[in-house]
Amino acid sequence: MITVAIVAILASVGYPQYTDYTRRGQLPEATAALSDYRIKMEQYFQDYKNYGTTNGGACADGTNAPAWKSFVPANAKFFTYSCVTSITGYVITATGAAGRAVGHVYTINESNQQATTQFKGQSVSGKNCWLMKGSEC
């Protein structure tokens, strides 16, 4: 009986730690893709002098639009990606879609301002960084 109680206590402590560990392992997909797409958007701007042809529309959608304009990385497993232009810039968003990444939303813009708008399923405001582990940058 004592052994069963000890195992139950260890499991109640260990399982939440394990799930948090696996979640933190899935989040870097978003940060890597957002950083990569930001660089591609700046290269697009250098070539075409805009981020997209329509304010509020898709990014990198000019006449000679690059193949990556769909913002779907080849190795994406846990996030979906989108990009919307504004008059002077863009916002690229990574939204958790699978695994433990569900409930996480990260953004980056033309000024390299990183933000977390949703973390562990909760809305977040005023966090100008990508949260990974806790609620502080």
N, C-alpha and C positions, 0 to 999 in steps of 0.2 A: 504494500500500500504506500509506504513512504517513497519507494522508487517511482511509482506512478505519479505521485504528487510532485516530486522533484522534476521529472520529465515534463509534466504539464507546466510547471513554472518556467522552466527553460524554454519551452516552445512558445509560451505567451510573450516572452521577452525577445526571443530570437526571430520569430516570424516577421514581426513588423520591421525589424532591422534589415532582414533579408529583402523584403519588398521595397524598402527605401533604397537599398543598395542597387537593386535591379533597375529601379526608376532612374536613379542618377546615371546609370550606364546607358540609358536610352536617350537622354537629353542632349548629349553632345552632337548627335546627328543634326539637330536644329541649328545649333550655334555654328557648326562648320558650314552648313549649307547657306545660312544667312550671310556669313562673312564672304563666302565664295560668290554669291549672287551680288553682293554689294560691289565687289571688285568688277564683276562683269558689267554691272550697270554703269559704273564710272567709265569703263572702256567704251561702252555703247555711247555714252554722252560725248566722249572725245571724238568719236567717229561721226555722229549725227547731230550734235549740238542740242539734243533734247533727250528726255528719258522715255518718251512715248508720244504718240501723235495726238492723243485725246486726253484732256484734263478729266481726271476721274476714271480713265480707262486703263487698259492693260499696259504694262511696261514693255519697252523694247519691241513695239509693234510696227515699226516703220516698214518702208518698202522692202528693204533688204534685211528683214528681221532675222536674227540668229536662231539657230536650232534650239538653244536653251531657253527661249522666250516663254515656254510653257511652264517653267519653274517646277519641273518634276525631275529631281535627281535620279540617276540610274539606280542608285543603291538605297533609295528612301524606303524605310520600313515602318517608321513610327510617326511621321509627320506628313502633313500636306502643306504646300507652299502657294502663296499668292503674292501678287505685286500690283499696286494701284498707284497711278501717277497723280500728281497735283500740279499746280501752275509752276512751281519752282522745284519740284523734287518728286520723291516717291516714298512709299512705305512697303517693305517686304515683310510678310507675316508667315510664321511657321505655327501651325496648329496641330496639336497632338491628335493622332487619329487611330493609334493602335497601341497595344501593350499598356505599360504603366505611364506612357507619355500622354494619354488622354487626360484632358484637364489642364494642359499647359499651352500657353500662347506667348510666343516671343516675336518681337518686331525689331527692325532696324531701318533707318532712313538714310537719305543722302548725306546727312551730316555725321554719320556713324553714331547716332544716338541709339543705344540699345535699350530696350524696355521689355519688361515682363508685364503682360496685362492679365494673365491668369496663371496661377500656380497651385498645384494640387487641387484643382477644381474650384478654387476661390478667386474672386476678382481681386486684382491688385492695382493700386494706383500710387504714383509717386516713386516708383522703383525704376530708375534709369540705369538698369543693369539686367543681365540675364540671371535670374535666381536659379540655383541648382540644388542647394542643400537646405538652406533655411530661409527665413524671411528677411535677411539682411544682405546687402551687397558685399 
